[in-house]
Amino acid sequence: METSQPATPPLQPMLERLEQANHTLMEAFGARLAGFRPEEYQNFLRELAEAVAKDAPHWQALQTRYYEDQAALWMNMLSRAAGQTPTMPTPEAAAAAMTDRRFSAPEWNQNPLYDYLRQSYLLTAHWLQEAVGSLQLDPAAQQRMDFFLRQYIDAMAPSNFPATNPEVLKKAIESGGESLQAGLQNLVSDMEKGRISMTDESVFEVGRNIAVTPGAVVFENELFQLLQYAPTTPEVASRPLLMVPPCINKFYIMDLEPSNSFVKYAVDRGHTVFLVSWRNIDESLKQVTWDDYIEKGVATSIRVTRDIAGTEKIDALGFCVGGALLSCALAVYAVDDPLPVASLTLMATLLDYSDVGEIGVYIDRSFVEMREKQLAHGGVVPGQELAVAFSSLRANDLIWPYVVNNYLKGEKPPAFDLLYWNGDGTNLPGPMFAWYLRHLYLQNELCQPNALTVLGRPVDLSRIDMPAYVFGAREDHIVPWKSAFQATRLLTGPLEFVLGASGHIAGAINPASKNRRNYWTGGTLGGTAEAWMDSATAVPGSWWVHWGDWMDRLNPQRVPAPQQLGSAQYPPIEPAPGRYVQARC
């Protein structure tokens, strides 16, 4: 007796549903989550039309060549489809881009139709970039044009649509439509979460297999918890080390799995490590300001760390926005009540915001004024708004591959701790966020002596007179390394600048245990970033080792490791990683 099998979903209706879902995704994720506003596209089109009108003959010449190249592609496809050798040369621009990893599957080359779709898309992309790149625009307008054009080009790749992606169709046929069904389920799930899943989130749990370095919460207020980590060496440096991570992300980028934990590395190097775990802001904290982060956050964490350790001073490290907060606090209190900090480490930190990279296309005067009005009476800025805006800077790495694999192919993304962290965002208080946008990003006042007033005191970074280790990452798209370098022109103590390979996160979190990539050091300070690079030396391996050696030279004295965490005044509250980091957006 034959048993009935479940009916296989018909492919065509599934394709139509997934095609519509994909368009919905582009509207929901591509525009809303990337921070785009309709007026930005209107401005883009208006500026493009105005620029074209100024040089019509050049534009017409580009158009003529484009049509000729497209005709050559079409004739080549017809020849291949008929089993003949192409009679016209493949346009050079498209041929040079055949190694694009979006089109690495053999079907894109073997099938004449898909080969044509691929090459036509790449040719069009190259033509648009050449056309826009030749326009006579001021640098800011050119950057904005280039950015929005790239967003459009990336979104319209034939690989992003089921009907024009042979890998998607092949998998749908082989699975009897199950891949499409799984893709729709993945899409619905992500739409409910409001973000694209970049990793298998079921694999990770904070406190179980990430953020597991042993320690305890030894202090907390409404804004942060202070973690102290248990020593692993019989002796430790005479001064404790306080880490201030960015408040726009969870702290455990500094403490991922044990093999790539910066916290564990510092502990194993013989440091008594304290770390700030920022609160994930909710409605009860919607009025919190930048001043609050300086006073109740950074300054308080420094003083509590010193009191628990029983030392005169501490060493301090700030990462990204954490570095800006830390530097601002040191400059603010230097006026009349210096904070007890002996040395400063800045990891991928902006102090001079004159060049913030492509994120600057989002932050113009109209956007800042709009957000100030929205947040005038307080509010909460969702963490995902920030996370996806940054992801959009590298859409072909951080958005569209997951659209294709998750939704079109129905696959589950592989487990990756760094991408799990990337999806675990942190909300910000509206007043603090709006102040940060205006005074640092828009008006670049942090680097201008006495241009800012914080806690009633003028801010002058030149008052930070202590040894400082400044790290930048060569391919950083959030903190361009030449902008990170500017800190060496603003601080006044003995300075060390080190440049790591890779980007904002992979460059900073480059574990010494794996000793991959390389870094540059030893360049001549006092001039430009380019001059420093010309005189620097490349060193293989992780910059963590260089930083650890710098810390040892700075503070060679060792004392017995503490026998317990906290102190009589600040007893442990709960085990690390604490409650605050567990709160989800």
Secondary structure, DSSP 8 states (H G I E B T S, - for coil): ----------HHHHHHHHHHHHHHHIIIIIIIITT--HHHHHHHHHHHHHHHHHTHHHHHHHHHHHHHHHHHHHHHHHHHHTT---SS---HHHHHTTT-GGG-STHHHHSHHHHHHHHHHHHHHHHHHHHHHTS---HHHHHHHHHHHHHHHHHT-GGGSGGG-HHHHHHHHHTTTHHHHHHHHHHHHHHHHTS---S-GGG--BTTTBS-S-EEEEEE-SSEEEEEE---SSEEESS-EEEE--TTB-GGGGSSSGGG-HHHHHHHTT--EEEEEE----GGGTT--HHHIIIIIIIHHHHHHHHHHT-S-EEEEEETHHHHHHHHHHHHHTTTS---EEEEEEES--S--S--GGGGGT--HHHHHHHHHHTTT--EE-HHHHHHHHHGGGHHHHTHHHIIIIIIS-------HHHHHHTSB--EEHHHHHHHIIIIIIT--TTSTTS-EETTEE--GGG--S-EEEEEETT-SSS-HHHHHGGGGT--S-EEEEEESS-TTTTT---TTTT-SEEEE----SS-HHHHHHH-EEEES-HHHHHHHHHHHH---EEE--SSSS-SSS---EETT-SGGG---
